[in-house]
Amino acid sequence: MICRPAAVRAMATRASTMTVARRAVVQGIPSLSTLATTTASSPVFTNSTNTAAQQRFQSTAAAVAEEQATTGTSKAPKTFVPTPERQYENFTNVEITADGVAIIRFDCANQSVNTISFAVADEAKTLWAKEIEHNDNVKAVVFASAKPGTFIAGADIKDIKACENKQDLVPIIEDGVNMFQKIRAKKIPLVVAIDGVALGGGLEWCLWCDYRICTDSPKTKMGLPEVKLGLLPGFGGTQKLPQLVGVQAALDMMLTGKDIRPAKAKKMGLVDLVVAPASLEQVAIDSARQMANGTLKPKRKQKSTMNKMLEDNQYGRKIIWNQVEKMVNKQTNGNYPAPFAIMQSVEYGLQNPGDKGLKNEREQFAKLAATSESAALINIFEGMTAMKKHNFGADAAVPVKNIAVMGAGLMGAGISQVSVEKGKYNVMLKDRDDAGVGRGMSLITDAWKKKLQKKRMTQYQANINTSSITPLTDDNPVWEKHFSQADVVIEAVFEDLDLKKRIVKEMERVTPEHCIFASNTSAIPITKIAEGAGRPENIIGMHYFSPVPMMPLLEIIPHEGTSDAAKATAFEVGTKQGKTCIVTKDVPGFYVNRCLGPFLVEVSALARDGVSLEMLDKSMTKFGMPVGPVTLADEVGIDIASHVATFLSEADLGVRMTGGDVSLLQEMVNRGWLGKKSGQGFYTYPKGKGKKKFINDEVKQYAKMFVENDLKLEEKEVQDRLVSRFINEAAKCVEDEIIESPEVGDIGLIFGTGFAPFRGGPFTYLDQVGVTQYVDMMHGFADKYGPQFEPCQLLKDYAATGKKFRN
Ligand SMILES: NC(=O)c1ccc[n+]([C@@H]2O[C@H](COP(=O)([O-])OP(=O)(O)OC[C@H]3O[C@@H](n4cnc5c(N)ncnc54)[C@H](O)[C@@H]3O)[C@@H](O)[C@H]2O)c1
């Protein structure tokens, strides 16, 4: 139910989409999905080279075979040239054109995407030494991918993780850099042909080349997203990118980790040419040939006068540095070391170009790889990747084309928007009347208008999207005909059990047998909604977070009788809508709100113990939360926060919901202080752009009324009291099997609440602090403040055995 505040969702959104440029620095975690992934499963040794190309060029193996055949050194019949044996695991066989252009295609075995692993680098060395280095016939090289629509997705994180002493990464990276220096030492043109993603180590590979050509495919994007894993581009990226695109643009790319699309890449000088996918390889070969014979010379983008003044002298650079440092400090709160290391590496490289700069870069990389922040961010990335799979059966999901959304309010509109925009589903959006459905449609079309203005969507896409939604109301009986085509219904009407049950009945009447019914209830047990249903096995909970287009998490809640088909369908629909899905048991608050319950009670307990509202907020933002609890309550709405707290107080959490008095919230509701939406909550929100919120005297006096005994608590104790309530509940959810694993628990709280990403979520944090110490601390709090701090059995067991939750 909880509507997350702007700051939380901004954080979580950055976490998931990383679309925000400067502001996203580091706090952003995920769209890690586009980084190297090892979950791939394409057939081994797929070579997608088309037959025309195969006819045009001969692989060296084929050439040898043909030569053997014609010289009679082979027993093979002269008229038949056998398909050459694949020589490499990670590359297709090298092909060399008659005029000396060698084509080297990445094609990592057993993976649907190419990644740069230590093994790939090793094999590249062998390939180069064997086929190119001493081959005087080779006049130029084209690097490409044999996998259509993907160039190189990044470096293989598994290698980095597996390296126990991160210092060992220094010589390994040096080896890779030496390989490129050797490649360049042949002094022949190196051209790279990019179709699909070229990220991280993949883009760094391109940066070592002389000429970059990419396709205009929507799949093509380039970036250095290492910062999202708490790392820096260690394979020459911090040294080469500023030379190519300028210091400011390079810092922007590396500090945000954002993707660059083809048109922008051309404009900023990251690539030399943009072509259609069908002509990519031919253009790359032609360009390589022309570079070799001197008829093509790459033109570097000229800097503007202003950029020259800023970037090409130490005074100008000082201005840039000051500004960037200020921004990074503000965005990271000092919690993320990677952006600082990126800045250092770029700055050092400008002063010490060449080998010294590269050496410093890899040393910085190894240092970052050893930090707890990087380990935490890598854990999140891996968790996200793991969460893309479900175990309800590969073919269990019903095929979904049409989604019916009931209720065009805030949630229904958001669900419709992501269903169309991301999921590419047809949506039927129904409310009671024109006014209701009109409100929902306006929310959606306004969102798309904004995207259009910001050039994040084309007019064509906006038109297609709009035509994919059919608004329907009770006033026109034609809605039943539309709903008879629905594969999934997602219900987002008022939070009222009778109404929801009525809708189940109505849906069972008008929708086909296979249609899955999902409820977006925030609190009503799914079991209750399914009671009396004709097809209870089709009923499931899909709990979205508000605002739906921004928040990356979806909780999927089966009841006991939900079929695997319904579970798999909900999972696949949620994933296509761009959500990271976690499955939770059908209990009050599900997972995320259940954890927020004890946390909210503790906020009131701390207010009672004399902690000021400002300190409550500050202590949590310092811990790494995107906003403090007071701001959170204001942004969520005091009425909603009060409802959640009261609801969970009456649920099954027992002593864990005691220790404070959440009636403080109810009294605020009675006064009309509903938070940001009413202009007055804990903070006052003055109207007018740029005006800052503040806590006024009336609210201060009000808060003081609740102080029983000012304990003059230190900030650390405030943090520990709040966070331990959160963490204990998360652990209890694992103990009670409400969620499947600590990994799910980490992802759920980071994506659902913005839990300090650099700490990796509650369980990674516990491991980092030490479960034993944490349990001791909680026992201390239990003695001092009461049984609400008693750690759950699981925590005590882990503490007793010294076990870790992750790794
Ligand atoms: N707002 C949140 O932060 C949030 C988060 C998660 C879940 N939820 C849950 O999602 C559901 C909807 O919440 P919301 O915030 O969008 O509410 P809302 O009040 O904005 O929208 C509800 C919509 O349902 C429509 N409606 C009511 N009865 C209907 C009927 N019989 N047929 C068709 N439409 C009908 C209403 O006209 C209204 O437009 C609730 O169950 C809520 O608990 C809300």
The ligand as an SDF file (V2000), in Angstrom:
LIG
                    3D

 44 48  0  0  0  0  0  0  0  0999 V2000
   -1.9270    4.0440   -3.5670 N   0  0  0  0  0  0  0  0  0  0  0  0
   -0.9390    3.2310   -3.2080 C   0  0  0  0  0  0  0  0  0  0  0  0
    0.1450    3.6600   -2.7910 O   0  0  0  0  0  0  0  0  0  0  0  0
   -1.1360    1.7420   -3.3160 C   0  0  0  0  0  0  0  0  0  0  0  0
   -0.0030    0.9010   -3.3410 C   0  0  0  0  0  0  0  0  0  0  0  0
   -0.1990   -0.4790   -3.4900 C   0  0  0  0  0  0  0  0  0  0  0  0
   -1.4920   -0.9770   -3.5710 C   0  0  0  0  0  0  0  0  0  0  0  0
   -2.5670   -0.1210   -3.5260 N   0  0  0  0  0  0  0  0  0  0  0  0
   -3.9190   -0.6980   -3.6340 C   0  0  0  0  0  0  0  0  0  0  0  0
   -4.3730   -0.5180   -4.9800 O   0  0  0  0  0  0  0  0  0  0  0  0
   -5.7970   -0.3640   -5.0060 C   0  0  0  0  0  0  0  0  0  0  0  0
   -6.1440    0.9450   -5.6910 C   0  0  0  0  0  0  0  0  0  0  0  0
   -5.4890    1.9950   -5.0450 O   0  0  0  0  0  0  0  0  0  0  0  0
   -5.4350    3.4580   -5.6800 P   0  0  0  0  0  0  0  0  0  0  0  0
   -4.5070    4.2390   -4.8240 O   0  0  0  0  0  0  0  0  0  0  0  0
   -5.1830    3.3800   -7.1160 O   0  0  0  0  0  0  0  0  0  0  0  0
   -6.9120    3.9660   -5.4270 O   0  0  0  0  0  0  0  0  0  0  0  0
   -7.7170    5.0850   -6.2100 P   0  0  0  0  0  0  0  0  0  0  0  0
   -8.7730    5.5230   -5.2730 O   0  0  0  0  0  0  0  0  0  0  0  0
   -6.8210    6.0880   -6.7810 O   0  0  0  0  0  0  0  0  0  0  0  0
   -8.3720    4.2880   -7.4390 O   0  0  0  0  0  0  0  0  0  0  0  0
   -9.3740    3.3380   -7.3250 C   0  0  0  0  0  0  0  0  0  0  0  0
  -10.1780    3.3850   -8.6040 C   0  0  0  0  0  0  0  0  0  0  0  0
  -11.0500    2.2740   -8.6310 O   0  0  0  0  0  0  0  0  0  0  0  0
  -12.2510    2.6920   -9.2530 C   0  0  0  0  0  0  0  0  0  0  0  0
  -13.3240    1.7720   -8.9320 N   0  0  0  0  0  0  0  0  0  0  0  0
  -13.9730    1.6000   -7.7780 C   0  0  0  0  0  0  0  0  0  0  0  0
  -14.9130    0.6550   -7.9110 N   0  0  0  0  0  0  0  0  0  0  0  0
  -14.8490    0.2000   -9.1840 C   0  0  0  0  0  0  0  0  0  0  0  0
  -15.5500   -0.7660   -9.9290 C   0  0  0  0  0  0  0  0  0  0  0  0
  -16.5270   -1.4640   -9.3740 N   0  0  0  0  0  0  0  0  0  0  0  0
  -15.2190   -0.9590  -11.2100 N   0  0  0  0  0  0  0  0  0  0  0  0
  -14.2360   -0.2430  -11.7760 C   0  0  0  0  0  0  0  0  0  0  0  0
  -13.5370    0.6860  -11.1130 N   0  0  0  0  0  0  0  0  0  0  0  0
  -13.8450    0.9080   -9.8320 C   0  0  0  0  0  0  0  0  0  0  0  0
  -12.4600    4.0820   -8.7030 C   0  0  0  0  0  0  0  0  0  0  0  0
  -13.3660    4.8330   -9.4820 O   0  0  0  0  0  0  0  0  0  0  0  0
  -11.0460    4.6250   -8.7330 C   0  0  0  0  0  0  0  0  0  0  0  0
  -10.7880    5.2840   -9.9580 O   0  0  0  0  0  0  0  0  0  0  0  0
   -6.2280   -0.4620   -3.5540 C   0  0  0  0  0  0  0  0  0  0  0  0
   -6.5750   -1.7980   -3.2770 O   0  0  0  0  0  0  0  0  0  0  0  0
   -4.9740   -0.0750   -2.7900 C   0  0  0  0  0  0  0  0  0  0  0  0
   -4.9550   -0.5750   -1.4850 O   0  0  0  0  0  0  0  0  0  0  0  0
   -2.4170    1.2100   -3.4140 C   0  0  0  0  0  0  0  0  0  0  0  0
  1  2  1  0
  2  3  2  0
  2  4  1  0
  4  5  1  0
  4 44  2  0
  5  6  2  0
  6  7  1  0
  7  8  2  0
  8  9  1  0
  8 44  1  0
  9 10  1  0
  9 42  1  0
 10 11  1  0
 11 12  1  0
 11 40  1  0
 12 13  1  0
 13 14  1  0
 14 15  2  0
 14 16  1  0
 14 17  1  0
 17 18  1  0
 18 19  2  0
 18 20  1  0
 18 21  1  0
 21 22  1  0
 22 23  1  0
 23 24  1  0
 23 38  1  0
 24 25  1  0
 25 26  1  0
 25 36  1  0
 26 27  1  0
 26 35  1  0
 27 28  2  0
 28 29  1  0
 29 30  1  0
 29 35  2  0
 30 31  1  0
 30 32  2  0
 32 33  1  0
 33 34  2  0
 34 35  1  0
 36 37  1  0
 36 38  1  0
 38 39  1  0
 40 41  1  0
 40 42  1  0
 42 43  1  0
M  CHG  2   8   1  16  -1
M  END
$$$$
